[in-house]
Amino acid sequence: MPVTAQSYSDGYTFLKAVKDRDVEKLNGVISQPGSVVINSKERGSGDGAVHIVSRGRDLAWLNYLLQKGARADLQNAEGNTALAIAAQLGWVDGAQLLLARRASVDLANSRGETPLILAVQRRDIQMVRLLLAGGANPKKTDSVTGYSALDYAKQDARAAPVLKLLEAPIEKPKAVAGPKF
């Protein structure tokens, strides 16, 4: 069988195992020497395993996939990352895990929307707070309207609490130098 056909077949098997939450089948595919299926994408949607489990809000599977080497910043056909999906869903636990695994907080989708812009549009204070703490830039603009997260919050009268968060000075953690004697 040609390598490309075998690779496609393994990628399909891998993504099906993820959808079915079949650990045995999944381990069989990713444990093969030289396997690179962990970041396989579906045809059409371009969704990878991290997108699939993020949509299902499955923290255990997301953690497992990231431990096995899945890219936290894998983008689908629309340019969305798992962090963008978590922001769209208001899935704070998933966003925390992705940020802990060094997901790019300002990586935009094909419309230029960052996870922060998506969270602001939902008026999700908890997610906005988390993304800002992770270093999100409230002034980064999208490519459709040219608006930033800050601009979207200013335009929405219902987003006053979110706007307050975005306009607050960013508190940097104090440096720890060690014990003083």
OpenMM code with the backbone's topology and positions (N, CA, C; nanometers):
from openmm import Vec3, app, unit

residues = "MET PRO VAL THR ALA GLN SER TYR SER ASP GLY TYR THR PHE LEU LYS ALA VAL LYS ASP ARG ASP VAL GLU LYS LEU ASN GLY VAL ILE SER GLN PRO GLY SER VAL VAL ILE ASN SER LYS GLU ARG GLY SER GLY ASP GLY ALA VAL HIS ILE VAL SER ARG GLY ARG ASP LEU ALA TRP LEU ASN TYR LEU LEU GLN LYS GLY ALA ARG ALA ASP LEU GLN ASN ALA GLU GLY ASN THR ALA LEU ALA ILE ALA ALA GLN LEU GLY TRP VAL ASP GLY ALA GLN LEU LEU LEU ALA ARG ARG ALA SER VAL ASP LEU ALA ASN SER ARG GLY GLU THR PRO LEU ILE LEU ALA VAL GLN ARG ARG ASP ILE GLN MET VAL ARG LEU LEU LEU ALA GLY GLY ALA ASN PRO LYS LYS THR ASP SER VAL THR GLY TYR SER ALA LEU ASP TYR ALA LYS GLN ASP ALA ARG ALA ALA PRO VAL LEU LYS LEU LEU GLU ALA PRO ILE GLU LYS PRO LYS ALA VAL ALA GLY PRO LYS PHE".split()
positions = [
    Vec3(0.0852, -0.1182, 0.0000),
    Vec3(0.0000, 0.0000, 0.0000),
    Vec3(0.0894, 0.1242, 0.0000),
    Vec3(0.0596, 0.2260, -0.0823),
    Vec3(0.1409, 0.3475, -0.0838),
    Vec3(0.1390, 0.4156, 0.0532),
    Vec3(0.2484, 0.4850, 0.0844),
    Vec3(0.2618, 0.5511, 0.2142),
    Vec3(0.1486, 0.6506, 0.2373),
    Vec3(0.1123, 0.7292, 0.1360),
    Vec3(0.0062, 0.8288, 0.1539),
    Vec3(-0.1275, 0.7630, 0.1843),
    Vec3(-0.1580, 0.6536, 0.1195),
    Vec3(-0.2838, 0.5837, 0.1458),
    Vec3(-0.2832, 0.5253, 0.2861),
    Vec3(-0.1685, 0.4716, 0.3271),
    Vec3(-0.1576, 0.4152, 0.4606),
    Vec3(-0.1715, 0.5255, 0.5647),
    Vec3(-0.1074, 0.6398, 0.5399),
    Vec3(-0.1140, 0.7527, 0.6314),
    Vec3(-0.2574, 0.8032, 0.6447),
    Vec3(-0.3272, 0.8174, 0.5316),
    Vec3(-0.4668, 0.8608, 0.5344),
    Vec3(-0.5506, 0.7622, 0.6127),
    Vec3(-0.5279, 0.6363, 0.5890),
    Vec3(-0.6009, 0.5316, 0.6572),
    Vec3(-0.5763, 0.5380, 0.8079),
    Vec3(-0.4509, 0.5564, 0.8477),
    Vec3(-0.4177, 0.5677, 0.9897),
    Vec3(-0.4799, 0.6933, 1.0503),
    Vec3(-0.4769, 0.8033, 0.9753),
    Vec3(-0.5371, 0.9280, 1.0232),
    Vec3(-0.6871, 0.9131, 1.0425),
    Vec3(-0.7515, 0.8484, 0.9475),
    Vec3(-0.8956, 0.8249, 0.9575),
    Vec3(-0.9257, 0.7364, 1.0783),
    Vec3(-0.8484, 0.6289, 1.0935),
    Vec3(-0.8670, 0.5369, 1.2061),
    Vec3(-0.8466, 0.6098, 1.3383),
    Vec3(-0.7442, 0.6944, 1.3425),
    Vec3(-0.7143, 0.7715, 1.4629),
    Vec3(-0.8305, 0.8644, 1.4992),
    Vec3(-0.8780, 0.9430, 1.4031),
    Vec3(-0.9857, 1.0382, 1.4310),
    Vec3(-1.1156, 0.9667, 1.4676),
    Vec3(-1.1405, 0.8514, 1.4061),
    Vec3(-1.2586, 0.7729, 1.4420),
    Vec3(-1.2462, 0.7226, 1.5855),
    Vec3(-1.1270, 0.6801, 1.6245),
    Vec3(-1.1045, 0.6346, 1.7620),
    Vec3(-1.1275, 0.7488, 1.8608),
    Vec3(-1.0864, 0.8694, 1.8237),
    Vec3(-1.1083, 0.9861, 1.9102),
    Vec3(-1.2580, 1.0132, 1.9232),
    Vec3(-1.3292, 1.0145, 1.8111),
    Vec3(-1.4739, 1.0399, 1.8140),
    Vec3(-1.5476, 0.9355, 1.8968),
    Vec3(-1.5026, 0.8100, 1.8852),
    Vec3(-1.5663, 0.6999, 1.9576),
    Vec3(-1.5135, 0.6861, 2.1001),
    Vec3(-1.4123, 0.7660, 2.1333),
    Vec3(-1.3446, 0.7597, 2.2643),
    Vec3(-1.2953, 0.6171, 2.2913),
    Vec3(-1.2350, 0.5588, 2.1882),
    Vec3(-1.1842, 0.4219, 2.1928),
    Vec3(-1.0338, 0.4256, 2.2205),
    Vec3(-0.9970, 0.4172, 2.3473),
    Vec3(-0.8571, 0.4282, 2.3890),
    Vec3(-0.7725, 0.3163, 2.3309),
    Vec3(-0.8269, 0.1963, 2.3279),
    Vec3(-0.7513, 0.0811, 2.2782),
    Vec3(-0.7113, 0.1000, 2.1313),
    Vec3(-0.8088, 0.1391, 2.0488),
    Vec3(-0.7820, 0.1601, 1.9061),
    Vec3(-0.6870, 0.2790, 1.8874),
    Vec3(-0.7092, 0.3835, 1.9670),
    Vec3(-0.6253, 0.5031, 1.9588),
    Vec3(-0.4799, 0.4692, 1.9902),
    Vec3(-0.4585, 0.3975, 2.0988),
    Vec3(-0.3220, 0.3598, 2.1363),
    Vec3(-0.2576, 0.2711, 2.0311),
    Vec3(-0.3367, 0.1860, 1.9690),
    Vec3(-0.2841, 0.1002, 1.8632),
    Vec3(-0.2311, 0.1800, 1.7456),
    Vec3(-0.2966, 0.2906, 1.7137),
    Vec3(-0.2551, 0.3727, 1.5997),
    Vec3(-0.1363, 0.4616, 1.6357),
    Vec3(-0.1421, 0.5276, 1.7519),
    Vec3(-0.0348, 0.6235, 1.7832),
    Vec3(0.0917, 0.5581, 1.8364),
    Vec3(0.0823, 0.4323, 1.8782),
    Vec3(0.2017, 0.3669, 1.9322),
    Vec3(0.2891, 0.3041, 1.8242),
    Vec3(0.2440, 0.3076, 1.6998),
    Vec3(0.3237, 0.2519, 1.5903),
    Vec3(0.4482, 0.3378, 1.5700),
    Vec3(0.5637, 0.2751, 1.5497),
    Vec3(0.6876, 0.3513, 1.5291),
    Vec3(0.6745, 0.4495, 1.4124),
    Vec3(0.7163, 0.5723, 1.4370),
    Vec3(0.7134, 0.6749, 1.3331),
    Vec3(0.5758, 0.7331, 1.3067),
    Vec3(0.4793, 0.7030, 1.3915),
    Vec3(0.3432, 0.7516, 1.3710),
    Vec3(0.3357, 0.9033, 1.3886),
    Vec3(0.2681, 0.9682, 1.2964),
    Vec3(0.2495, 1.1137, 1.3023),
    Vec3(0.1006, 1.1487, 1.2945),
    Vec3(0.0157, 1.0560, 1.3323),
    Vec3(-0.1282, 1.0763, 1.3172),
    Vec3(-0.1893, 1.1654, 1.4245),
    Vec3(-0.1169, 1.1933, 1.5307),
    Vec3(-0.1722, 1.2685, 1.6435),
    Vec3(-0.2290, 1.4041, 1.6001),
    Vec3(-0.1741, 1.4623, 1.4938),
    Vec3(-0.2226, 1.5920, 1.4447),
    Vec3(-0.2971, 1.5799, 1.3115),
    Vec3(-0.3498, 1.4606, 1.2835),
    Vec3(-0.4289, 1.4397, 1.1613),
    Vec3(-0.5528, 1.5276, 1.1640),
    Vec3(-0.5983, 1.5652, 1.0434),
    Vec3(-0.7171, 1.6498, 1.0313),
    Vec3(-0.8199, 1.5830, 0.9417),
    Vec3(-0.9471, 1.6104, 0.9709),
    Vec3(-1.0558, 1.5616, 0.8864),
    Vec3(-1.0574, 1.6388, 0.7554),
    Vec3(-1.0995, 1.5705, 0.6503),
    Vec3(-1.1189, 1.6407, 0.5229),
    Vec3(-1.2369, 1.7357, 0.5409),
    Vec3(-1.2322, 1.8449, 0.4738),
    Vec3(-1.3430, 1.9409, 0.4807),
    Vec3(-1.3282, 2.0363, 0.5971),
    Vec3(-1.3655, 1.9929, 0.7167),
    Vec3(-1.3628, 2.0810, 0.8345),
    Vec3(-1.2213, 2.1121, 0.8805),
    Vec3(-1.1297, 2.0202, 0.8533),
    Vec3(-0.9928, 2.0386, 0.8992),
    Vec3(-0.9770, 2.0178, 1.0486),
    Vec3(-1.0817, 1.9673, 1.1134),
    Vec3(-1.0744, 1.9440, 1.2575),
    Vec3(-0.9763, 1.8321, 1.2891),
    Vec3(-0.8952, 1.8565, 1.3901),
    Vec3(-0.8064, 1.7549, 1.4429),
    Vec3(-0.8657, 1.6987, 1.5708),
    Vec3(-0.7951, 1.6079, 1.6329),
    Vec3(-0.8431, 1.5454, 1.7559),
    Vec3(-0.8670, 1.6486, 1.8657),
    Vec3(-0.7787, 1.7498, 1.8759),
    Vec3(-0.7961, 1.8510, 1.9815),
    Vec3(-0.9242, 1.9317, 1.9600),
    Vec3(-0.9632, 1.9522, 1.8354),
    Vec3(-1.0884, 2.0238, 1.8071),
    Vec3(-1.2087, 1.9377, 1.8465),
    Vec3(-1.2014, 1.8107, 1.8108),
    Vec3(-1.3121, 1.7186, 1.8370),
    Vec3(-1.3394, 1.7072, 1.9864),
    Vec3(-1.2351, 1.6844, 2.0654),
    Vec3(-1.2571, 1.6678, 2.2097),
    Vec3(-1.2892, 1.8007, 2.2778),
    Vec3(-1.2414, 1.9114, 2.2215),
    Vec3(-1.2757, 2.0423, 2.2788),
    Vec3(-1.4237, 2.0726, 2.2576),
    Vec3(-1.4752, 2.0408, 2.1399),
    Vec3(-1.6191, 2.0613, 2.1150),
    Vec3(-1.7033, 1.9766, 2.2102),
    Vec3(-1.6517, 1.8607, 2.2470),
    Vec3(-1.7221, 1.7733, 2.3402),
    Vec3(-1.6924, 1.8051, 2.4860),
    Vec3(-1.6122, 1.9095, 2.5099),
    Vec3(-1.5731, 1.9518, 2.6458),
    Vec3(-1.5163, 1.8349, 2.7262),
    Vec3(-1.4328, 1.7571, 2.6633),
    Vec3(-1.3769, 1.6382, 2.7272),
    Vec3(-1.2349, 1.6674, 2.7749),
    Vec3(-1.2250, 1.7092, 2.8993),
    Vec3(-1.0973, 1.7514, 2.9562),
    Vec3(-0.9973, 1.6360, 2.9657),
    Vec3(-1.0441, 1.5197, 3.0060),
    Vec3(-0.9545, 1.4042, 3.0198),
    Vec3(-0.8924, 1.3676, 2.8849),
    Vec3(-0.9735, 1.3650, 2.7804),
    Vec3(-0.9211, 1.3310, 2.6476),
    Vec3(-0.8311, 1.4406, 2.5933),
    Vec3(-0.8660, 1.5657, 2.6178),
    Vec3(-0.7808, 1.6754, 2.5719),
    Vec3(-0.6439, 1.6654, 2.6381),
    Vec3(-0.6430, 1.6414, 2.7673),
    Vec3(-0.5170, 1.6274, 2.8401),
    Vec3(-0.4362, 1.5095, 2.7859),
    Vec3(-0.5026, 1.3976, 2.7630),
    Vec3(-0.4366, 1.2778, 2.7108),
    Vec3(-0.3720, 1.3055, 2.5750),
    Vec3(-0.4472, 1.3688, 2.4861),
    Vec3(-0.3950, 1.3988, 2.3519),
    Vec3(-0.2759, 1.4940, 2.3580),
    Vec3(-0.2842, 1.5938, 2.4438),
    Vec3(-0.1731, 1.6885, 2.4571),
    Vec3(-0.0495, 1.6184, 2.5135),
    Vec3(-0.0707, 1.5269, 2.6081),
    Vec3(0.0418, 1.4501, 2.6630),
    Vec3(0.1064, 1.3617, 2.5566),
    Vec3(0.0276, 1.3151, 2.4626),
    Vec3(0.0789, 1.2285, 2.3562),
    Vec3(0.1415, 1.3072, 2.2413),
    Vec3(0.1409, 1.4406, 2.2526),
    Vec3(0.2091, 1.5225, 2.1528),
    Vec3(0.1207, 1.5987, 2.0566),
    Vec3(-0.0095, 1.6005, 2.0802),
    Vec3(-0.0979, 1.6798, 1.9937),
    Vec3(-0.0634, 1.8275, 2.0092),
    Vec3(-0.0686, 1.8994, 1.8983),
    Vec3(-0.0376, 2.0428, 1.9004),
    Vec3(-0.1556, 2.1211, 1.9564),
    Vec3(-0.1304, 2.1991, 2.0604),
    Vec3(-0.2350, 2.2816, 2.1208),
    Vec3(-0.2830, 2.3886, 2.0234),
    Vec3(-0.1975, 2.4309, 1.9304),
    Vec3(-0.2301, 2.5382, 1.8363),
    Vec3(-0.2721, 2.4887, 1.6979),
    Vec3(-0.3072, 2.3627, 1.6863),
    Vec3(-0.3515, 2.3090, 1.5579),
    Vec3(-0.4746, 2.3867, 1.5112),
    Vec3(-0.4721, 2.4346, 1.3871),
    Vec3(-0.5838, 2.5120, 1.3328),
    Vec3(-0.6636, 2.4279, 1.2338),
    Vec3(-0.7962, 2.4456, 1.2378),
    Vec3(-0.8816, 2.3745, 1.1424),
    Vec3(-0.8978, 2.4582, 1.0158),
    Vec3(-0.9882, 2.4186, 0.9275),
    Vec3(-1.0050, 2.4873, 0.7988),
    Vec3(-1.0445, 2.6340, 0.8147),
    Vec3(-1.1126, 2.6678, 0.9235),
    Vec3(-1.1516, 2.8067, 0.9498),
    Vec3(-1.0450, 2.8814, 1.0285),
    Vec3(-0.9375, 2.8123, 1.0619),
    Vec3(-0.8300, 2.8740, 1.1380),
    Vec3(-0.8505, 2.8700, 1.2880),
    Vec3(-0.9578, 2.8055, 1.3329),
    Vec3(-0.9838, 2.7985, 1.4764),
    Vec3(-0.8930, 2.6970, 1.5444),
    Vec3(-0.8458, 2.7337, 1.6613),
    Vec3(-0.7685, 2.6436, 1.7457),
    Vec3(-0.8618, 2.5858, 1.8524),
    Vec3(-0.8118, 2.4922, 1.9288),
    Vec3(-0.8901, 2.4375, 2.0399),
    Vec3(-0.9201, 2.5475, 2.1423),
    Vec3(-0.8274, 2.6421, 2.1603),
    Vec3(-0.8510, 2.7530, 2.2537),
    Vec3(-0.9646, 2.8424, 2.2038),
    Vec3(-0.9714, 2.8664, 2.0746),
    Vec3(-1.0818, 2.9455, 2.0182),
    Vec3(-1.2146, 2.8737, 2.0404),
    Vec3(-1.2147, 2.7425, 2.0231),
    Vec3(-1.3369, 2.6645, 2.0452),
    Vec3(-1.3765, 2.6710, 2.1921),
    Vec3(-1.2792, 2.6577, 2.2815),
    Vec3(-1.3076, 2.6683, 2.4248),
    Vec3(-1.3667, 2.8055, 2.4575),
    Vec3(-1.3132, 2.9106, 2.3965),
    Vec3(-1.3647, 3.0461, 2.4193),
    Vec3(-1.5076, 3.0590, 2.3666),
    Vec3(-1.5351, 3.0008, 2.2505),
    Vec3(-1.6702, 3.0057, 2.1931),
    Vec3(-1.7708, 2.9324, 2.2808),
    Vec3(-1.7260, 2.8250, 2.3445),
    Vec3(-1.8147, 2.7434, 2.4277),
    Vec3(-1.8212, 2.7909, 2.5725),
    Vec3(-1.7284, 2.8776, 2.6122),
    Vec3(-1.7207, 2.9171, 2.7525),
    Vec3(-1.6639, 2.8059, 2.8390),
    Vec3(-1.5807, 2.7211, 2.7794),
    Vec3(-1.5231, 2.6054, 2.8489),
    Vec3(-1.3917, 2.6467, 2.9153),
    Vec3(-1.4025, 2.6996, 3.0359),
    Vec3(-1.2881, 2.7547, 3.1082),
    Vec3(-1.1854, 2.6472, 3.1433),
    Vec3(-1.2302, 2.5301, 3.1865),
    Vec3(-1.1358, 2.4231, 3.2230),
    Vec3(-1.0472, 2.3847, 3.1047),
    Vec3(-1.1068, 2.3730, 2.9886),
    Vec3(-1.0300, 2.3407, 2.8685),
    Vec3(-0.9329, 2.4514, 2.8328),
    Vec3(-0.9781, 2.5757, 2.8442),
    Vec3(-0.8916, 2.6903, 2.8142),
    Vec3(-0.7735, 2.6950, 2.9110),
    Vec3(-0.7996, 2.6668, 3.0381),
    Vec3(-0.6904, 2.6647, 3.1369),
    Vec3(-0.5857, 2.5605, 3.1001),
    Vec3(-0.6311, 2.4418, 3.0637),
    Vec3(-0.5388, 2.3352, 3.0255),
    Vec3(-0.4587, 2.3746, 2.9018),
    Vec3(-0.5253, 2.4286, 2.8020),
    Vec3(-0.4569, 2.4683, 2.6788),
    Vec3(-0.3546, 2.5783, 2.7047),
    Vec3(-0.3892, 2.6742, 2.7886),
    Vec3(-0.2937, 2.7806, 2.8221),
    Vec3(-0.1757, 2.7243, 2.9005),
    Vec3(-0.2030, 2.6292, 2.9897),
    Vec3(-0.0946, 2.5653, 3.0655),
    Vec3(-0.0017, 2.4882, 2.9722),
    Vec3(-0.0563, 2.4396, 2.8602),
    Vec3(0.0234, 2.3671, 2.7602),
    Vec3(0.0762, 2.4609, 2.6521),
    Vec3(0.0773, 2.5893, 2.6827),
    Vec3(0.1364, 2.6939, 2.5985),
    Vec3(0.0647, 2.7162, 2.4653),
    Vec3(-0.0662, 2.7062, 2.4670),
    Vec3(-0.1431, 2.7434, 2.3478),
    Vec3(-0.1253, 2.8936, 2.3258),
    Vec3(-0.1135, 2.9345, 2.2017),
    Vec3(-0.0966, 3.0767, 2.1696),
    Vec3(-0.2277, 3.1501, 2.1956),
    Vec3(-0.2239, 3.2413, 2.2899),
    Vec3(-0.3451, 3.3098, 2.3340),
    Vec3(-0.3989, 3.4074, 2.2293),
    Vec3(-0.3143, 3.4573, 2.1415),
    Vec3(-0.3573, 3.5553, 2.0414),
    Vec3(-0.3608, 3.5011, 1.8988),
    Vec3(-0.3538, 3.3695, 1.8810),
    Vec3(-0.3584, 3.3120, 1.7467),
    Vec3(-0.5000, 3.3270, 1.6905),
    Vec3(-0.5120, 3.4006, 1.5817),
    Vec3(-0.6426, 3.4337, 1.5246),
    Vec3(-0.6873, 3.3309, 1.4215),
    Vec3(-0.8185, 3.3254, 1.4010),
    Vec3(-0.8735, 3.2384, 1.2968),
    Vec3(-0.8715, 3.3112, 1.1623),
    Vec3(-0.9334, 3.2539, 1.0614),
    Vec3(-0.9282, 3.3120, 0.9264),
    Vec3(-0.9995, 3.4472, 0.9171),
    Vec3(-1.0832, 3.4783, 1.0142),
    Vec3(-1.1502, 3.6086, 1.0186),
    Vec3(-1.0747, 3.7076, 1.1074),
    Vec3(-0.9620, 3.6622, 1.1603),
    Vec3(-0.8814, 3.7480, 1.2466),
    Vec3(-0.9303, 3.7520, 1.3903),
    Vec3(-1.0286, 3.6685, 1.4233),
    Vec3(-1.0832, 3.6671, 1.5592),
    Vec3(-0.9916, 3.5874, 1.6519),
    Vec3(-0.9529, 3.6507, 1.7603),
    Vec3(-0.8733, 3.5837, 1.8623),
    Vec3(-0.9684, 3.5195, 1.9636),
    Vec3(-0.9183, 3.4279, 2.0458),
    Vec3(-1.0039, 3.3734, 2.1515),
    Vec3(-1.0632, 3.4835, 2.2405),
    Vec3(-0.9862, 3.5901, 2.2651),
    Vec3(-1.0374, 3.6997, 2.3478),
    Vec3(-1.1558, 3.7693, 2.2799),
    Vec3(-1.1461, 3.7954, 2.1522),
    Vec3(-1.2580, 3.8576, 2.0799),
    Vec3(-1.3818, 3.7682, 2.0902),
    Vec3(-1.3642, 3.6384, 2.0730),
    Vec3(-1.4768, 3.5446, 2.0816),
    Vec3(-1.5381, 3.5446, 2.2213),
    Vec3(-1.4551, 3.5520, 2.3239),
    Vec3(-1.5046, 3.5554, 2.4619),
    Vec3(-1.5779, 3.6865, 2.4907),
    Vec3(-1.5260, 3.7975, 2.4391),
    Vec3(-1.5910, 3.9279, 2.4584),
    Vec3(-1.7276, 3.9287, 2.3902),
    Vec3(-1.7362, 3.8727, 2.2713),
    Vec3(-1.8639, 3.8681, 2.1999),
    Vec3(-1.9686, 3.7877, 2.2767),
    Vec3(-1.9240, 3.6937, 2.3576),
    Vec3(-2.0150, 3.6139, 2.4422),
    Vec3(-2.0400, 3.6817, 2.5770),
    Vec3(-1.9651, 3.7887, 2.6034),
    Vec3(-1.9692, 3.8583, 2.7330),
    Vec3(-1.9370, 3.7605, 2.8464),
    Vec3(-1.8361, 3.6791, 2.8251),
    Vec3(-1.7953, 3.5744, 2.9188),
    Vec3(-1.6827, 3.6284, 3.0081),
    Vec3(-1.7210, 3.6833, 3.1216),
    Vec3(-1.6251, 3.7496, 3.2108),
    Vec3(-1.5160, 3.6543, 3.2575),
    Vec3(-1.5538, 3.5347, 3.2959),
    Vec3(-1.4558, 3.4381, 3.3461),
    Vec3(-1.3521, 3.4035, 3.2390),
    Vec3(-1.3974, 3.3816, 3.1169),
    Vec3(-1.3052, 3.3487, 3.0081),
    Vec3(-1.2182, 3.4692, 2.9733),
    Vec3(-1.2772, 3.5874, 2.9698),
    Vec3(-1.2006, 3.7090, 2.9405),
    Vec3(-1.0905, 3.7265, 3.0441),
    Vec3(-1.1250, 3.7090, 3.1702),
    Vec3(-1.0266, 3.7221, 3.2785),
    Vec3(-0.9118, 3.6219, 3.2594),
    Vec3(-0.9462, 3.4982, 3.2280),
    Vec3(-0.8460, 3.3930, 3.2080),
    Vec3(-0.7538, 3.4257, 3.0903),
    Vec3(-0.8118, 3.4679, 2.9789),
    Vec3(-0.7316, 3.4980, 2.8599),
    Vec3(-0.6418, 3.6197, 2.8820),
    Vec3(-0.6932, 3.7197, 2.9515),
    Vec3(-0.6098, 3.8368, 2.9829),
    Vec3(-0.4932, 3.7961, 3.0726),
    Vec3(-0.5210, 3.7114, 3.1717),
    Vec3(-0.4142, 3.6628, 3.2601),
    Vec3(-0.3118, 3.5816, 3.1814),
    Vec3(-0.3568, 3.5188, 3.0731),
    Vec3(-0.2675, 3.4414, 2.9870),
    Vec3(-0.1911, 3.5262, 2.8867),
    Vec3(-0.2152, 3.6574, 2.8893),
    Vec3(-0.1398, 3.7483, 2.8030),
    Vec3(-0.2112, 3.7936, 2.6769),
    Vec3(-0.3424, 3.7716, 2.6675),
    Vec3(-0.4171, 3.8127, 2.5481),
    Vec3(-0.4112, 3.9643, 2.5294),
    Vec3(-0.4017, 4.0052, 2.4048),
    Vec3(-0.3936, 4.1468, 2.3693),
    Vec3(-0.5334, 4.1995, 2.3356),
    Vec3(-0.5920, 4.2853, 2.4211),
    Vec3(-0.7273, 4.3359, 2.3949),
    Vec3(-0.7346, 4.4341, 2.2783),
    Vec3(-0.6205, 4.4770, 2.2270),
    Vec3(-0.6187, 4.5743, 2.1177),
    Vec3(-0.5935, 4.5109, 1.9808),
    Vec3(-0.5742, 4.3799, 1.9771),
    Vec3(-0.5526, 4.3115, 1.8490),
    Vec3(-0.6848, 4.3080, 1.7723),
    Vec3(-0.6815, 4.3521, 1.6467),
    Vec3(-0.8050, 4.3642, 1.5685),
    Vec3(-0.8293, 4.2428, 1.4792),
    Vec3(-0.9580, 4.2226, 1.4480),
    Vec3(-0.9923, 4.1158, 1.3543),
    Vec3(-0.9753, 4.1669, 1.2116),
    Vec3(-0.9869, 4.0776, 1.1145),
    Vec3(-0.9643, 4.1179, 0.9752),
    Vec3(-1.0941, 4.1429, 0.8988),
    Vec3(-1.2073, 4.1248, 0.9639),
    Vec3(-1.3356, 4.1458, 0.8977),
    Vec3(-1.3850, 4.2884, 0.9196),
    Vec3(-1.3916, 4.3301, 1.0460),
    Vec3(-1.4428, 4.4640, 1.0776),
    Vec3(-1.3333, 4.5609, 1.1197),
    Vec3(-1.2177, 4.5064, 1.1555),
    Vec3(-1.1096, 4.5905, 1.2057),
    Vec3(-1.1274, 4.6269, 1.3517),
    Vec3(-1.2190, 4.5580, 1.4199),
    Vec3(-1.2441, 4.5852, 1.5616),
    Vec3(-1.1600, 4.4936, 1.6497),
    Vec3(-1.1250, 4.5460, 1.7649),
    Vec3(-1.0531, 4.4684, 1.8657),
    Vec3(-1.1531, 4.4199, 1.9707),
    Vec3(-1.1069, 4.3393, 2.0640),
    Vec3(-1.1917, 4.2955, 2.1749),
    Vec3(-1.2417, 4.4176, 2.2518),
    Vec3(-1.1548, 4.5142, 2.2693),
    Vec3(-1.1901, 4.6386, 2.3380),
    Vec3(-1.3008, 4.7126, 2.2621),
    Vec3(-1.2887, 4.7205, 2.1301),
    Vec3(-1.3903, 4.7870, 2.0474),
    Vec3(-1.5257, 4.7167, 2.0582),
    Vec3(-1.5245, 4.5838, 2.0517),
    Vec3(-1.6499, 4.5089, 2.0622),
    Vec3(-1.7165, 4.5334, 2.1975),
    Vec3(-1.6379, 4.5358, 2.3035),
    Vec3(-1.6930, 4.5589, 2.4372),
    Vec3(-1.7511, 4.6998, 2.4490),
    Vec3(-1.6859, 4.7978, 2.3885),
    Vec3(-1.7353, 4.9362, 2.3933),
    Vec3(-1.8681, 4.9508, 2.3193),
    Vec3(-1.8879, 4.8732, 2.2145),
    Vec3(-2.0096, 4.8828, 2.1333),
    Vec3(-2.1303, 4.8136, 2.1957),
    Vec3(-2.1068, 4.7241, 2.2894),
    Vec3(-2.2153, 4.6447, 2.3474),
    Vec3(-2.2458, 4.6963, 2.4877),
    Vec3(-2.3606, 4.7611, 2.5036),
    Vec3(-2.3983, 4.8177, 2.6336),
    Vec3(-2.4076, 4.7102, 2.7420),
    Vec3(-2.4352, 4.5858, 2.7020),
    Vec3(-2.4463, 4.4768, 2.8000),
    Vec3(-2.3097, 4.4252, 2.8447),
    Vec3(-2.2031, 4.4741, 2.7829),
    Vec3(-2.0688, 4.4232, 2.8115),
    Vec3(-1.9896, 4.5143, 2.9053),
    Vec3(-2.0570, 4.5980, 2.9824),
    Vec3(-1.9874, 4.6916, 3.0718),
    Vec3(-1.8892, 4.6212, 3.1667),
    Vec3(-1.9267, 4.5094, 3.2299),
    Vec3(-1.8299, 4.4421, 3.3179),
    Vec3(-1.7069, 4.3902, 3.2414),
    Vec3(-1.7290, 4.3446, 3.1203),
    Vec3(-1.6187, 4.2960, 3.0366),
    Vec3(-1.5286, 4.4127, 2.9981),
    Vec3(-1.5890, 4.5249, 2.9613),
    Vec3(-1.5130, 4.6443, 2.9245),
    Vec3(-1.4250, 4.6900, 3.0404),
    Vec3(-1.4797, 4.6845, 3.1597),
    Vec3(-1.4030, 4.7237, 3.2791),
    Vec3(-1.2778, 4.6361, 3.2940),
    Vec3(-1.2934, 4.5079, 3.2706),
    Vec3(-1.1785, 4.4155, 3.2768),
    Vec3(-1.0741, 4.4490, 3.1707),
    Vec3(-1.1216, 4.4756, 3.0502),
    Vec3(-1.0309, 4.5034, 2.9388),
    Vec3(-0.9545, 4.6339, 2.9574),
    Vec3(-1.0175, 4.7307, 3.0219),
    Vec3(-0.9542, 4.8611, 3.0410),
    Vec3(-0.8663, 4.8670, 3.1650),
    Vec3(-0.8793, 4.7683, 3.2531),
    Vec3(-0.7991, 4.7658, 3.3760),
    Vec3(-0.6526, 4.7424, 3.3416),
    Vec3(-0.5637, 4.8050, 3.4197),
    Vec3(-0.4212, 4.7797, 3.3939),
    Vec3(-0.3889, 4.6322, 3.4179),
    Vec3(-0.3018, 4.5811, 3.3358),
    Vec3(-0.2631, 4.4404, 3.3469),
    Vec3(-0.1665, 4.4256, 3.4631),
    Vec3(-0.2050, 4.3390, 3.5561),
    Vec3(-0.1201, 4.3145, 3.6721),
    Vec3(-0.0209, 4.2045, 3.6388),
    Vec3(0.1060, 4.2393, 3.6492),
    Vec3(0.2096, 4.1395, 3.6247),
    Vec3(0.2445, 4.0735, 3.7573),
    Vec3(0.2661, 3.9427, 3.7565),
    Vec3(0.3027, 3.8762, 3.8809),
    Vec3(0.4359, 3.9290, 3.9321),
    Vec3(0.4427, 3.9401, 4.0637),
    Vec3(0.5662, 3.9892, 4.1244),
    Vec3(0.6753, 3.8841, 4.1103),
    Vec3(0.7942, 3.9319, 4.0835),
    Vec3(0.9085, 3.8415, 4.0696),
    Vec3(0.9423, 3.7809, 4.2049),
    Vec3(0.9738, 3.6549, 4.2029),
    Vec3(1.0119, 3.5861, 4.3253),
    Vec3(1.1615, 3.5621, 4.3194),
    Vec3(1.2318, 3.6182, 4.4161),
    Vec3(1.3771, 3.6074, 4.4164),
    Vec3(1.4260, 3.5029, 4.5150),
    Vec3(1.3390, 3.4544, 4.5959),
    Vec3(1.3799, 3.3557, 4.6945),
    Vec3(1.3664, 3.4105, 4.8352),
    Vec3(1.3999, 3.3303, 4.9334),
    Vec3(1.3828, 3.3739, 5.0725),
    Vec3(1.4847, 3.4815, 5.1105),
    Vec3(1.4402, 3.5691, 5.1974),
    Vec3(1.5301, 3.6725, 5.2499),
    Vec3(1.5679, 3.6321, 5.3911),
    Vec3(1.6962, 3.6449, 5.4202),
    Vec3(1.7444, 3.6068, 5.5531),
    Vec3(1.7891, 3.7272, 5.6293),
] * unit.nanometer
topology = app.Topology()
chain = topology.addChain("A")
for resn in residues:
    res = topology.addResidue(resn, chain)
    for name in ("N", "CA", "C"):
        topology.addAtom(name, app.Element.getBySymbol(name[0]), res)
